Amino acid sequence: MSGNTLLTPSIIAKEALMILENNLLFGNLVHRAYKDEFVKVGSTITIPKPVQFKSYTGQTRTNQDVTENSTTFAVATQRNVSWNFNSQELTMKVDDYSKKFIKPAVLRLCQDIDNDVAAYLTMIPKGVGTPGTNLSSSSLATFNSALQKMDEAAVPQDERFAVLNPANYWGLNPAITALQYQDGVKEALRRGWLGNIGGADTFMSQNVPSQTIGSISTGTVSGASQTGSSITLAAAGAYMTLNAGDTITLDGCYEVNPVNFQAYSYLKQFKVQTTVTIASGGTGAVSILPAITISGAYQNASASPTNAGAVTLTGKTQSVTSYATNCIFHRNAIGLVTMPLVMPAVPWGSSAAHDGLSIRVIKDYDITNDIEIIRLDVLYGAGILYPELACQIYGA
């Protein structure tokens, strides 16, 4: 092409980064951070969380221990897209080269990153609705009940997002068709935006995951005064299998208002963190999120579960094997962290970073096969930051 100049690695990296930023859905809705120090794949980084305090009345000072909480992300995912090309293709206009190569490559990365971030929706403890039943034109009350739970948890009113899978969106669609597009939503997300419902910008995504439900006959709490991130349960009937991502409630353990610490009328919901099977008549430790805390500034439950109290598995009474984990969440509920990849000893390569995203481009020559190769790489980790800032809406 006459008048074209050779595309540089910096130009390609910046073009790829722009496409990545403009086409992520979940990656644009969650808390995003960029760490500029290099780490190898599989490393973990620690993200501090704000300290919380509890106030007391009266002139007498009441001391309280300062607990600095944090969460760790494993930077374990390196994704790449690579292709062969000839030298003439690097003399194309950047728009033409982007349309032919960069855009389809980055869109594939976007889908995979969004899918990895969306997987954490299964680990949100709170939930409303009926597992196995999709939202419908009469289900706006179910949607609103999720917003109610967000308010009861003192979730900030700004930066709330809802993501529904196609079946639940099209079921709810008749109830929201009267909504008009509103200003204030980032143009990059406009194509996936469905409207603002009750203060939550609502989107549709095929990446909303499903939760496969475990099996429970008669389960009970085994032991009094249990707190923390592990709870001992007993399989009083047949053996009990709880899958990672299952939601359970425990008799006697109620949700509390995080502002005044008064108990609500409904049981607190917990997410099982790792799959566990307990033999009939036996007991076993189950890892849960959040940890049961019954006092202090981080109190999140009214009391310890009742010894020998019932364990209820969400979805069991509906006799379904799985349910969709549609979700309403504040941006800070889930996090995505990208890290720069080291630049190997190649003559042609560059990386670009902006607004919590990083991407690397490298070109090299394969002398054995007489071909030139280009690849795009991203290195990232995702995880739960504040599970209390979100609420699932069960579907099918």
Secondary structure as GFF3:
##gff-version 3
##sequence-region A 1 396
A	DSSP	alpha_helix	9	23	.	.	.	ID=ss1
A	DSSP	alpha_helix	26	29	.	.	.	ID=ss2
A	DSSP	beta_strand	31	34	.	.	.	ID=ss3
A	DSSP	beta_strand	43	48	.	.	.	ID=ss4
A	DSSP	beta_strand	70	75	.	.	.	ID=ss5
A	DSSP	beta_strand	77	85	.	.	.	ID=ss6
A	DSSP	three_ten_helix	87	91	.	.	.	ID=ss7
A	DSSP	alpha_helix	94	97	.	.	.	ID=ss8
A	DSSP	pi_helix	98	102	.	.	.	ID=ss9
A	DSSP	alpha_helix	103	118	.	.	.	ID=ss10
A	DSSP	three_ten_helix	119	123	.	.	.	ID=ss11
A	DSSP	beta_strand	127	128	.	.	.	ID=ss12
A	DSSP	alpha_helix	140	152	.	.	.	ID=ss13
A	DSSP	beta_strand	160	164	.	.	.	ID=ss14
A	DSSP	alpha_helix	166	176	.	.	.	ID=ss15
A	DSSP	three_ten_helix	187	192	.	.	.	ID=ss16
A	DSSP	beta_strand	193	197	.	.	.	ID=ss17
A	DSSP	beta_strand	200	204	.	.	.	ID=ss18
A	DSSP	beta_strand	210	212	.	.	.	ID=ss19
A	DSSP	beta_strand	219	221	.	.	.	ID=ss20
A	DSSP	beta_strand	228	235	.	.	.	ID=ss21
A	DSSP	beta_strand	240	242	.	.	.	ID=ss22
A	DSSP	beta_strand	247	256	.	.	.	ID=ss23
A	DSSP	beta_strand	263	272	.	.	.	ID=ss24
A	DSSP	beta_strand	276	278	.	.	.	ID=ss25
A	DSSP	beta_strand	283	292	.	.	.	ID=ss26
A	DSSP	beta_strand	310	313	.	.	.	ID=ss27
A	DSSP	beta_strand	322	330	.	.	.	ID=ss28
A	DSSP	three_ten_helix	331	333	.	.	.	ID=ss29
A	DSSP	beta_strand	334	339	.	.	.	ID=ss30
A	DSSP	beta_strand	348	354	.	.	.	ID=ss31
A	DSSP	beta_strand	357	366	.	.	.	ID=ss32
A	DSSP	beta_strand	371	384	.	.	.	ID=ss33
A	DSSP	three_ten_helix	387	389	.	.	.	ID=ss34
A	DSSP	beta_strand	390	395	.	.	.	ID=ss35
###
